[in-house]
Amino acid sequence: MTREILLVVHTGRRSNVLVAQEVAARFAAGGVKLRVLEDEAPELDPSCFTQVVPADEKAAEGTELVFVLGGDGTLLRAAELARAAGVPVLGVNLGRVGFLAEADSDALYEAITHVVDRDYEVEERMTLDITTSVDGEVREGTWALNEASVEKSTRERILDVVVEVDGRPVSAFGCDGVLVATPTGSTAYAFSAGGPVVWPDVQALLVVPSNAHALFARPLVVSPASVVALEVDPEGHPAVLCADGRRTVNLPPGARVEVVGGSTPLRLVRLRPGPFTDRLVEKFELPVQGWRGPSAK
């Protein structure tokens, strides 16, 4: 049976293009074909791929997985294609922190070997389903892996918003924005906004105000079955909804955004077992000197 994967590359860096050529050669030697996206194909050597596809919901259909070369931004872009096709994503970090990536650049060829040998596992990560409405009329829907953020649309304005959980108001305040994040997104924008780190196997929604002018504006951790709603003051200023920093929706005054646990998770490839704690320490370069470990029994 022919094996094929979708290769997604951050082609904005020449070094990444050269890496992609080496990756293609190694996959070809292992009997795995590559397809690439049509907007990336012109930057790649034609010998890197056997098929070019549009970057739409069918891009990854029929593939074994999506193999990503780049940073977290590239992986989030690839996640849109993988989730639509129901296939997993494997990220190799060629950027900076790369928290979503499974391997760093120094383990690239090890990652390829794992794929060729089918020596990997797949885990599911919680996502968010997001809907917007105005005067009770549903306008647009989207999804997110990391977070949905409702933010002020201009720098000089304040966003006045009411936070609601499960049909009941929690607090109202002026702020720069409010984020609703998954555990996966807890190490991304939500972390920068002062939210807690949540282990990815914990099922929960995070509500994190950003620069709120209020006495009660602490992050909240709520049930994964909860419905979180953010209402923009009808007498205030417009806002913008942003999903994973990639998909945006303009929100007029009075708009309502509802966020729930996603109906379709994202599947991520895992190459080696290991606790999330180790990944957290490695990616954030946390100081652990002096640790002596559990007492021997």
LUMTOR-400643 format. One line per field, with one value per residue: residue in one letter; y, x, z negated of N, C-alpha, C in turn; residue number from 1. Coordinates in pm, whole numbers, always signed. Layout:
N
type <- A;... .
nc2 <- Y;... .
nc1 <- X;... .
nc3 <- Z;... .
cac2 <- Y;... .
cac1 <- X;... .
cac3 <- Z;... .
cc2 <- Y;... .
cc1 <- X;... .
cc3 <- Z;... .
seq <- NUM;... .
This chain:
297
type <- M;T;R;E;I;L;L;V;V;H;T;G;R;R;S;N;V;L;V;A;Q;E;V;A;A;R;F;A;A;G;G;V;K;L;R;V;L;E;D;E;A;P;E;L;D;P;S;C;F;T;Q;V;V;P;A;D;E;K;A;A;E;G;T;E;L;V;F;V;L;G;G;D;G;T;L;L;R;A;A;E;L;A;R;A;A;G;V;P;V;L;G;V;N;L;G;R;V;G;F;L;A;E;A;D;S;D;A;L;Y;E;A;I;T;H;V;V;D;R;D;Y;E;V;E;E;R;M;T;L;D;I;T;T;S;V;D;G;E;V;R;E;G;T;W;A;L;N;E;A;S;V;E;K;S;T;R;E;R;I;L;D;V;V;V;E;V;D;G;R;P;V;S;A;F;G;C;D;G;V;L;V;A;T;P;T;G;S;T;A;Y;A;F;S;A;G;G;P;V;V;W;P;D;V;Q;A;L;L;V;V;P;S;N;A;H;A;L;F;A;R;P;L;V;V;S;P;A;S;V;V;A;L;E;V;D;P;E;G;H;P;A;V;L;C;A;D;G;R;R;T;V;N;L;P;P;G;A;R;V;E;V;V;G;G;S;T;P;L;R;L;V;R;L;R;P;G;P;F;T;D;R;L;V;E;K;F;E;L;P;V;Q;G;W;R;G;P;S;A;K .
nc2 <- -119;+220;+477;+805;+1140;+1470;+1747;+2035;+2346;+2614;+2829;+3072;+3099;+3037;+2835;+2652;+2553;+2413;+2216;+2085;+1963;+1767;+1619;+1522;+1355;+1156;+1050;+952;+751;+579;+487;+652;+879;+1229;+1499;+1844;+2185;+2410;+2679;+2671;+2510;+2640;+2733;+2512;+2241;+2054;+1782;+1722;+1642;+1458;+1532;+1817;+2019;+2218;+2450;+2362;+2223;+1965;+1905;+1729;+1490;+1138;+1105;+983;+1133;+1476;+1640;+1873;+2145;+2396;+2663;+2713;+2866;+2775;+2514;+2550;+2644;+2418;+2251;+2322;+2199;+1930;+1866;+1892;+1675;+1467;+1354;+1295;+1534;+1603;+1789;+1946;+2145;+2431;+2682;+2908;+2872;+2662;+2499;+2326;+2146;+1817;+1737;+1873;+2051;+1913;+1654;+1577;+1379;+1149;+1168;+1134;+870;+736;+780;+652;+392;+347;+390;+530;+712;+837;+1114;+1279;+1619;+1863;+2092;+2409;+2515;+2788;+3045;+3336;+3601;+3849;+4044;+3811;+3673;+3432;+3472;+3396;+3104;+2933;+2768;+2665;+2567;+2653;+2911;+3130;+3467;+3767;+4092;+4442;+4661;+4878;+5046;+5266;+5241;+5106;+4784;+4698;+4444;+4165;+3875;+3549;+3238;+2928;+3033;+3225;+3544;+3640;+3841;+4190;+4417;+4667;+4619;+4496;+4269;+3937;+3600;+3272;+2963;+2644;+2359;+2295;+2544;+2683;+2733;+2924;+3219;+3266;+3210;+3417;+3623;+3593;+3361;+3026;+2737;+2449;+2104;+1899;+1672;+1730;+1802;+2094;+2436;+2751;+3079;+3386;+3707;+3998;+4248;+4373;+4617;+4586;+4462;+4194;+3996;+3762;+3469;+3200;+2858;+2633;+2389;+2141;+2100;+2332;+2637;+2918;+3259;+3572;+3899;+4189;+4525;+4692;+4965;+5037;+5008;+4868;+4531;+4261;+3924;+3666;+3365;+3143;+3323;+3335;+3329;+3577;+3772;+4048;+4230;+4395;+4655;+4513;+4253;+3897;+3629;+3286;+3011;+2676;+2341;+2175;+1986;+1828;+1691;+1776;+1577;+1471;+1368;+1156;+1075;+968;+843;+1031;+1255;+1551;+1741;+1734;+1831;+2090;+2202;+2186;+2341;+2596;+2641;+2607;+2659;+2390;+2312;+2150;+1974;+1670;+1450;+1187;+1022;+720;+403 .
nc1 <- +84;+58;+224;+172;+245;+159;+356;+432;+578;+764;+843;+961;+1216;+1531;+1695;+1514;+1397;+1609;+1639;+1396;+1437;+1625;+1475;+1274;+1423;+1500;+1254;+1166;+1354;+1266;+1033;+811;+582;+556;+330;+274;+181;+23;+94;+339;+494;+637;+867;+1011;+1226;+1137;+1187;+1125;+864;+566;+313;+101;-114;-411;-433;-658;-954;-932;-672;-508;-636;-648;-383;-118;-19;+46;+339;+541;+755;+893;+791;+568;+366;+359;+284;+27;-99;-82;-236;-499;-546;-494;-680;-921;-905;-885;-642;-324;-79;+265;+512;+820;+1044;+1169;+1186;+1155;+1060;+867;+656;+451;+563;+691;+951;+1282;+1514;+1755;+1678;+1561;+1607;+1579;+1308;+1201;+1277;+1122;+867;+886;+925;+686;+671;+531;+303;-33;-196;-487;-585;-766;-995;-1148;-1479;-1627;-1866;-2020;-2252;-2504;-2750;-2891;-2875;-2695;-2375;-2101;-1891;-1612;-1303;-1055;-729;-548;-642;-928;-958;-1102;-1065;-980;-1032;-885;-587;-605;-846;-1069;-1185;-1501;-1651;-1862;-1829;-1945;-2047;-2182;-2440;-2470;-2383;-2047;-1849;-1792;-1596;-1355;-1100;-804;-858;-1011;-933;-1019;-904;-755;-612;-383;-333;-258;+8;+69;-52;-227;-70;+116;-56;-94;-214;-258;-39;-162;-177;-174;-339;-543;-879;-1029;-1147;-995;-1030;-907;-850;-712;-505;-704;-924;-1015;-1122;-1178;-1040;-916;-763;-976;-1058;-1256;-1521;-1484;-1720;-1854;-2018;-1877;-1927;-1871;-1959;-1977;-1993;-2290;-2301;-2048;-1725;-1626;-1494;-1259;-1253;-1022;-889;-657;-467;-488;-735;-975;-1253;-1455;-1613;-1905;-2027;-2218;-2201;-2187;-1991;-1962;-1806;-1713;-1610;-1441;-1595;-1445;-1138;-783;-535;-224;+106;+309;+634;+795;+758;+697;+685;+479;+586;+866;+885;+789;+984;+1206;+1135;+1079;+1309;+1344;+1467;+1601;+1795;+1942;+1742;+1657;+1505;+1249;+1241;+1418;+1262 .
nc3 <- +0;+87;-80;-200;-292;-403;-354;-528;-520;-660;-443;-434;-520;-391;-485;-588;-357;-243;-436;-399;-152;-216;-397;-227;-61;-239;-321;-75;-33;-225;-120;-130;-5;+75;+51;+125;+44;+272;+260;+145;+301;+522;+396;+334;+425;+711;+689;+435;+394;+490;+547;+575;+388;+323;+48;-128;-293;-204;-168;-319;-301;-286;-349;-565;-775;-877;-823;-970;-919;-1089;-1309;-1593;-1476;-1212;-1261;-1365;-1140;-979;-1134;-1080;-837;-892;-1094;-958;-789;-961;-1033;-1199;-1331;-1302;-1437;-1367;-1520;-1387;-1461;-1731;-2046;-2006;-2128;-2062;-1894;-1830;-1801;-1802;-1587;-1597;-1629;-1399;-1195;-1338;-1395;-1137;-1090;-1282;-1173;-921;-1008;-1125;-1396;-1620;-1834;-1875;-2012;-2140;-2139;-2312;-2162;-2070;-2002;-1845;-1838;-1703;-1762;-1696;-1834;-1883;-1647;-1484;-1358;-1266;-1272;-1416;-1503;-1749;-1850;-2046;-2167;-2196;-2153;-2260;-2180;-2218;-1943;-1865;-1967;-2143;-2273;-2527;-2602;-2694;-2864;-2942;-3130;-3109;-3246;-3185;-3141;-3337;-3473;-3550;-3586;-3508;-3322;-3221;-2976;-2801;-2667;-2660;-2707;-2607;-2667;-2580;-2759;-2608;-2493;-2717;-2757;-2578;-2440;-2655;-2877;-2863;-2924;-3190;-3277;-3421;-3387;-3244;-3259;-2967;-2966;-3130;-3133;-3063;-3054;-3016;-3138;-3079;-3169;-3012;-3112;-3281;-3421;-3712;-4033;-4066;-3858;-3800;-3650;-3544;-3585;-3432;-3388;-3126;-3000;-3017;-2905;-2787;-2768;-2612;-2625;-2439;-2532;-2447;-2434;-2404;-2249;-1928;-1879;-1832;-1738;-1772;-1661;-1758;-1672;-1401;-1260;-1218;-1337;-1301;-1557;-1634;-1862;-2126;-2040;-2082;-2199;-2203;-2358;-2353;-2452;-2191;-1926;-1762;-1812;-1794;-1651;-1762;-1686;-1880;-1961;-2157;-2486;-2786;-3063;-3075;-3238;-3200;-2940;-2977;-3148;-2980;-2750;-2856;-2982;-3263;-3597;-3767;-3934;-4211;-4267;-4418;-4393;-4444;-4763;-4812;-4850 .
cac2 <- +0;+343;+567;+944;+1239;+1610;+1824;+2178;+2407;+2760;+2851;+3207;+3089;+2953;+2717;+2554;+2492;+2315;+2104;+2013;+1878;+1650;+1541;+1454;+1246;+1048;+984;+876;+630;+490;+447;+739;+989;+1358;+1602;+1976;+2285;+2478;+2808;+2645;+2432;+2714;+2755;+2383;+2163;+1959;+1646;+1704;+1601;+1388;+1588;+1952;+2030;+2346;+2454;+2366;+2117;+1834;+1896;+1615;+1370;+1021;+1095;+918;+1240;+1602;+1659;+2018;+2203;+2537;+2690;+2689;+2928;+2684;+2398;+2589;+2649;+2280;+2189;+2346;+2100;+1797;+1845;+1874;+1542;+1366;+1289;+1359;+1630;+1589;+1911;+1956;+2286;+2504;+2820;+2940;+2781;+2543;+2416;+2225;+2053;+1696;+1721;+1989;+2030;+1814;+1520;+1570;+1252;+1049;+1177;+1072;+725;+690;+778;+546;+263;+349;+378;+650;+707;+956;+1156;+1380;+1741;+1936;+2215;+2496;+2558;+2928;+3107;+3477;+3642;+3988;+4051;+3677;+3612;+3373;+3529;+3314;+3002;+2892;+2678;+2698;+2470;+2721;+3004;+3231;+3592;+3883;+4201;+4574;+4670;+4985;+5056;+5371;+5214;+5002;+4690;+4671;+4311;+4085;+3734;+3461;+3095;+2845;+3112;+3317;+3642;+3625;+3972;+4285;+4507;+4717;+4541;+4486;+4153;+3818;+3479;+3141;+2878;+2502;+2325;+2309;+2687;+2745;+2773;+3019;+3356;+3270;+3216;+3554;+3711;+3568;+3240;+2913;+2626;+2334;+1985;+1874;+1565;+1785;+1855;+2217;+2561;+2862;+3214;+3470;+3848;+4062;+4388;+4415;+4720;+4531;+4395;+4050;+3968;+3649;+3360;+3098;+2725;+2585;+2256;+2130;+2098;+2465;+2732;+3048;+3363;+3705;+3995;+4323;+4629;+4752;+5109;+5056;+5012;+4738;+4443;+4162;+3787;+3604;+3224;+3095;+3424;+3311;+3359;+3691;+3813;+4179;+4226;+4527;+4667;+4426;+4117;+3790;+3518;+3168;+2917;+2546;+2239;+2141;+1854;+1753;+1719;+1769;+1460;+1502;+1253;+1149;+982;+905;+872;+1120;+1345;+1689;+1819;+1745;+1920;+2224;+2246;+2201;+2450;+2724;+2646;+2634;+2617;+2276;+2274;+2118;+1870;+1545;+1340;+1119;+938;+578;+323 .
cac1 <- +0;+137;+219;+191;+223;+157;+466;+405;+708;+778;+938;+1016;+1359;+1600;+1748;+1406;+1380;+1716;+1604;+1285;+1492;+1686;+1364;+1209;+1510;+1496;+1124;+1164;+1433;+1187;+913;+700;+566;+521;+255;+299;+79;+54;+159;+476;+564;+736;+990;+1074;+1278;+1034;+1219;+1080;+726;+504;+180;+77;-257;-450;-435;-798;-989;-903;-528;-444;-718;-580;-244;-95;-4;+100;+474;+556;+888;+875;+760;+429;+277;+346;+208;-113;-150;-97;-343;-625;-559;-496;-805;-1027;-892;-883;-511;-241;+25;+395;+587;+964;+1064;+1281;+1167;+1210;+1020;+810;+599;+363;+641;+731;+1095;+1361;+1589;+1862;+1619;+1481;+1620;+1519;+1164;+1172;+1290;+1003;+754;+908;+909;+554;+700;+483;+170;-114;-281;-585;-584;-892;-1005;-1261;-1575;-1656;-1969;-2049;-2388;-2543;-2895;-2947;-2854;-2562;-2304;-1991;-1837;-1476;-1250;-919;-653;-490;-730;-1011;-941;-1182;-976;-1016;-995;-786;-497;-641;-976;-1085;-1292;-1593;-1701;-1920;-1792;-2055;-2018;-2301;-2561;-2476;-2274;-1940;-1791;-1785;-1483;-1283;-977;-750;-919;-1034;-899;-1068;-798;-748;-487;-273;-305;-220;+149;+84;-97;-288;+39;+169;-156;-100;-289;-181;-6;-248;-126;-262;-436;-652;-987;-1077;-1140;-937;-1077;-797;-857;-585;-497;-839;-938;-1116;-1071;-1185;-1007;-823;-796;-1069;-1050;-1393;-1546;-1479;-1857;-1913;-2032;-1823;-1971;-1814;-2049;-1922;-2088;-2359;-2276;-1902;-1651;-1615;-1385;-1221;-1231;-909;-874;-519;-387;-493;-866;-1031;-1390;-1485;-1729;-1963;-2081;-2332;-2177;-2172;-1906;-1976;-1696;-1735;-1514;-1460;-1650;-1342;-1006;-669;-450;-81;+196;+406;+740;+855;+684;+765;+590;+469;+675;+997;+872;+773;+1115;+1297;+1096;+1088;+1442;+1318;+1577;+1569;+1915;+1919;+1641;+1717;+1417;+1179;+1321;+1415;+1190 .
cac3 <- +0;+97;-195;-160;-396;-358;-410;-541;-550;-666;-334;-441;-550;-294;-553;-599;-225;-229;-524;-336;-47;-280;-451;-114;-16;-338;-312;+50;-55;-309;-50;-165;+88;+16;+123;+68;+73;+396;+236;+100;+403;+602;+320;+309;+538;+755;+646;+297;+381;+602;+571;+524;+357;+265;-98;-172;-386;-146;-141;-386;-289;-232;-395;-694;-873;-827;-875;-972;-941;-1122;-1448;-1633;-1380;-1098;-1304;-1375;-1002;-936;-1212;-1012;-731;-951;-1165;-859;-729;-1067;-1041;-1301;-1295;-1367;-1418;-1395;-1548;-1326;-1506;-1863;-2153;-1944;-2233;-2005;-1813;-1898;-1791;-1763;-1463;-1616;-1629;-1277;-1124;-1427;-1373;-1008;-1108;-1354;-1080;-822;-1076;-1191;-1539;-1688;-1891;-1846;-2121;-2102;-2216;-2316;-2082;-2103;-1901;-1875;-1756;-1732;-1729;-1720;-1852;-1878;-1516;-1472;-1243;-1216;-1360;-1387;-1605;-1789;-1928;-2162;-2236;-2132;-2226;-2223;-2213;-2167;-1802;-1848;-2082;-2238;-2333;-2628;-2571;-2805;-2836;-3049;-3122;-3152;-3246;-3198;-3142;-3449;-3467;-3649;-3613;-3396;-3343;-3105;-2963;-2666;-2604;-2741;-2634;-2649;-2617;-2613;-2827;-2512;-2478;-2843;-2750;-2467;-2469;-2788;-2974;-2859;-2985;-3333;-3309;-3473;-3298;-3271;-3191;-2851;-2987;-3211;-3049;-3125;-2979;-3091;-3105;-3124;-3132;-2977;-3158;-3319;-3524;-3801;-4152;-4041;-3718;-3803;-3558;-3590;-3524;-3440;-3334;-2980;-2949;-3036;-2794;-2825;-2676;-2629;-2563;-2420;-2575;-2331;-2433;-2402;-2123;-1861;-1922;-1731;-1783;-1704;-1694;-1739;-1604;-1256;-1201;-1290;-1310;-1358;-1646;-1663;-1998;-2150;-1991;-2182;-2156;-2287;-2340;-2418;-2412;-2051;-1892;-1691;-1868;-1704;-1679;-1758;-1690;-1989;-1923;-2273;-2609;-2879;-3128;-3031;-3324;-3137;-2824;-3030;-3197;-2866;-2660;-2926;-3045;-3403;-3685;-3853;-4007;-4352;-4282;-4463;-4354;-4554;-4853;-4780;-4949 .
cc2 <- +125;+430;+709;+1034;+1377;+1684;+1972;+2245;+2559;+2798;+2992;+3211;+2992;+2825;+2610;+2481;+2385;+2192;+2020;+1920;+1752;+1559;+1460;+1336;+1127;+976;+899;+745;+528;+449;+530;+857;+1116;+1436;+1734;+2071;+2369;+2614;+2793;+2577;+2514;+2737;+2627;+2319;+2063;+1815;+1616;+1641;+1531;+1445;+1727;+1968;+2171;+2337;+2469;+2244;+1977;+1809;+1771;+1487;+1256;+1008;+1025;+1021;+1366;+1626;+1807;+2057;+2353;+2553;+2663;+2752;+2840;+2563;+2430;+2598;+2508;+2211;+2209;+2239;+1960;+1768;+1821;+1733;+1431;+1292;+1362;+1451;+1597;+1714;+1896;+2104;+2339;+2652;+2844;+2838;+2652;+2448;+2304;+2118;+1931;+1677;+1854;+1952;+1924;+1671;+1497;+1432;+1134;+1048;+1111;+920;+668;+681;+664;+408;+247;+332;+509;+626;+838;+988;+1267;+1499;+1812;+2060;+2296;+2515;+2695;+2979;+3252;+3508;+3789;+3993;+3914;+3605;+3562;+3422;+3433;+3213;+2967;+2800;+2723;+2580;+2533;+2808;+3083;+3357;+3699;+4004;+4334;+4589;+4782;+5006;+5155;+5346;+5112;+4913;+4667;+4541;+4249;+3940;+3650;+3317;+3019;+2927;+3209;+3414;+3620;+3761;+4057;+4382;+4563;+4649;+4557;+4369;+4043;+3697;+3361;+3040;+2732;+2477;+2335;+2455;+2755;+2789;+2875;+3158;+3367;+3278;+3357;+3653;+3685;+3445;+3129;+2815;+2507;+2215;+1941;+1761;+1607;+1843;+1976;+2329;+2668;+2993;+3311;+3613;+3903;+4211;+4443;+4520;+4676;+4467;+4244;+4025;+3858;+3546;+3259;+2968;+2661;+2449;+2253;+2126;+2234;+2540;+2867;+3150;+3496;+3802;+4133;+4426;+4694;+4903;+5141;+5059;+4874;+4661;+4350;+4028;+3729;+3461;+3178;+3196;+3414;+3353;+3469;+3720;+3949;+4172;+4367;+4535;+4581;+4284;+4021;+3677;+3404;+3067;+2790;+2452;+2190;+2000;+1766;+1787;+1727;+1653;+1499;+1375;+1265;+1039;+907;+939;+963;+1216;+1485;+1779;+1840;+1839;+2066;+2281;+2274;+2325;+2587;+2742;+2681;+2585;+2503;+2227;+2251;+2013;+1737;+1424;+1278;+1036;+792;+501;+181 .
cc1 <- +88;+115;+249;+166;+221;+270;+427;+531;+695;+887;+998;+1164;+1425;+1652;+1641;+1383;+1486;+1690;+1494;+1336;+1554;+1578;+1297;+1292;+1504;+1362;+1115;+1240;+1357;+1056;+790;+697;+524;+430;+281;+188;+121;+120;+301;+560;+667;+868;+1069;+1123;+1170;+1061;+1172;+941;+676;+367;+171;-74;-287;-453;-579;-826;-962;-753;-464;-525;-638;-435;-239;-84;+43;+232;+510;+700;+871;+852;+614;+330;+253;+264;+59;-177;-174;-211;-479;-651;-572;-628;-920;-1025;-891;-752;-424;-135;+153;+476;+733;+997;+1190;+1271;+1231;+1163;+962;+746;+513;+439;+683;+883;+1161;+1447;+1698;+1810;+1536;+1487;+1570;+1367;+1124;+1177;+1169;+883;+768;+883;+771;+567;+661;+342;+97;-197;-375;-576;-719;-885;-1125;-1349;-1626;-1765;-1987;-2192;-2407;-2695;-2961;-2929;-2711;-2496;-2200;-1950;-1695;-1429;-1109;-858;-601;-590;-817;-996;-1034;-1105;-1029;-961;-896;-711;-547;-773;-965;-1201;-1373;-1665;-1761;-1881;-1904;-2009;-2148;-2428;-2576;-2359;-2174;-1882;-1795;-1672;-1435;-1148;-921;-813;-944;-1006;-974;-974;-818;-625;-366;-233;-260;-74;+175;+40;-153;-181;+98;+75;-173;-178;-200;-144;-92;-195;-223;-362;-548;-757;-1049;-1074;-1082;-997;-976;-817;-718;-590;-634;-834;-1049;-1049;-1073;-1163;-901;-860;-889;-1042;-1187;-1405;-1533;-1617;-1924;-1928;-1984;-1868;-1907;-1902;-1984;-2029;-2154;-2340;-2128;-1846;-1649;-1493;-1351;-1201;-1116;-893;-734;-430;-393;-624;-932;-1173;-1411;-1616;-1782;-2002;-2206;-2314;-2157;-2088;-1925;-1867;-1726;-1621;-1544;-1514;-1548;-1206;-901;-582;-304;+1;+290;+507;+798;+773;+765;+666;+594;+562;+810;+993;+864;+908;+1210;+1263;+1110;+1222;+1430;+1434;+1534;+1693;+1881;+1812;+1707;+1628;+1348;+1273;+1306;+1345;+1247 .
cc3 <- +0;-26;-148;-279;-331;-430;-410;-592;-562;-566;-335;-475;-453;-359;-568;-468;-202;-316;-460;-226;-106;-339;-340;-68;-112;-337;-185;+36;-140;-246;-82;-69;+13;+109;+52;+110;+193;+375;+184;+208;+483;+530;+299;+437;+581;+715;+505;+286;+507;+636;+508;+505;+306;+113;-147;-259;-333;-127;-199;-374;-225;-274;-530;-806;-802;-899;-859;-1002;-965;-1270;-1478;-1536;-1259;-1137;-1317;-1237;-950;-1009;-1147;-906;-788;-1020;-1068;-800;-833;-1078;-1143;-1243;-1371;-1335;-1453;-1405;-1480;-1363;-1641;-1967;-2097;-2043;-2177;-1928;-1896;-1897;-1756;-1644;-1479;-1620;-1502;-1214;-1208;-1409;-1242;-1020;-1179;-1260;-980;-882;-1141;-1343;-1609;-1741;-1858;-1969;-2073;-2196;-2201;-2229;-2133;-1981;-1941;-1782;-1798;-1691;-1762;-1725;-1835;-1746;-1504;-1344;-1186;-1321;-1319;-1500;-1641;-1862;-2056;-2236;-2140;-2216;-2170;-2273;-2159;-2026;-1773;-1978;-2187;-2309;-2445;-2587;-2698;-2774;-2961;-3026;-3183;-3147;-3274;-3220;-3256;-3442;-3580;-3686;-3487;-3425;-3210;-3098;-2822;-2591;-2705;-2653;-2693;-2584;-2655;-2699;-2733;-2496;-2605;-2845;-2641;-2513;-2612;-2897;-2980;-2926;-3134;-3374;-3360;-3363;-3340;-3191;-3082;-2870;-3082;-3116;-3119;-3023;-3071;-3043;-3165;-3078;-3102;-3016;-3193;-3430;-3619;-3921;-4134;-3892;-3711;-3697;-3623;-3517;-3542;-3371;-3182;-2917;-2962;-2904;-2846;-2721;-2714;-2553;-2558;-2453;-2452;-2322;-2423;-2261;-2057;-1908;-1806;-1800;-1703;-1753;-1657;-1667;-1454;-1192;-1283;-1243;-1377;-1437;-1670;-1810;-2012;-2102;-2108;-2122;-2254;-2253;-2419;-2379;-2272;-2028;-1822;-1750;-1757;-1747;-1660;-1767;-1809;-1956;-2041;-2397;-2700;-2939;-3070;-3112;-3258;-3016;-2869;-3074;-3081;-2783;-2726;-2997;-3194;-3491;-3776;-3928;-4154;-4374;-4316;-4432;-4474;-4637;-4813;-4890;-4955 .
seq <- 1;2;3;4;5;6;7;8;9;10;11;12;13;14;15;16;17;18;19;20;21;22;23;24;25;26;27;28;29;30;31;32;33;34;35;36;37;38;39;40;41;42;43;44;45;46;47;48;49;50;51;52;53;54;55;56;57;58;59;60;61;62;63;64;65;66;67;68;69;70;71;72;73;74;75;76;77;78;79;80;81;82;83;84;85;86;87;88;89;90;91;92;93;94;95;96;97;98;99;100;101;102;103;104;105;106;107;108;109;110;111;112;113;114;115;116;117;118;119;120;121;122;123;124;125;126;127;128;129;130;131;132;133;134;135;136;137;138;139;140;141;142;143;144;145;146;147;148;149;150;151;152;153;154;155;156;157;158;159;160;161;162;163;164;165;166;167;168;169;170;171;172;173;174;175;176;177;178;179;180;181;182;183;184;185;186;187;188;189;190;191;192;193;194;195;196;197;198;199;200;201;202;203;204;205;206;207;208;209;210;211;212;213;214;215;216;217;218;219;220;221;222;223;224;225;226;227;228;229;230;231;232;233;234;235;236;237;238;239;240;241;242;243;244;245;246;247;248;249;250;251;252;253;254;255;256;257;258;259;260;261;262;263;264;265;266;267;268;269;270;271;272;273;274;275;276;277;278;279;280;281;282;283;284;285;286;287;288;289;290;291;292;293;294;295;296;297 .
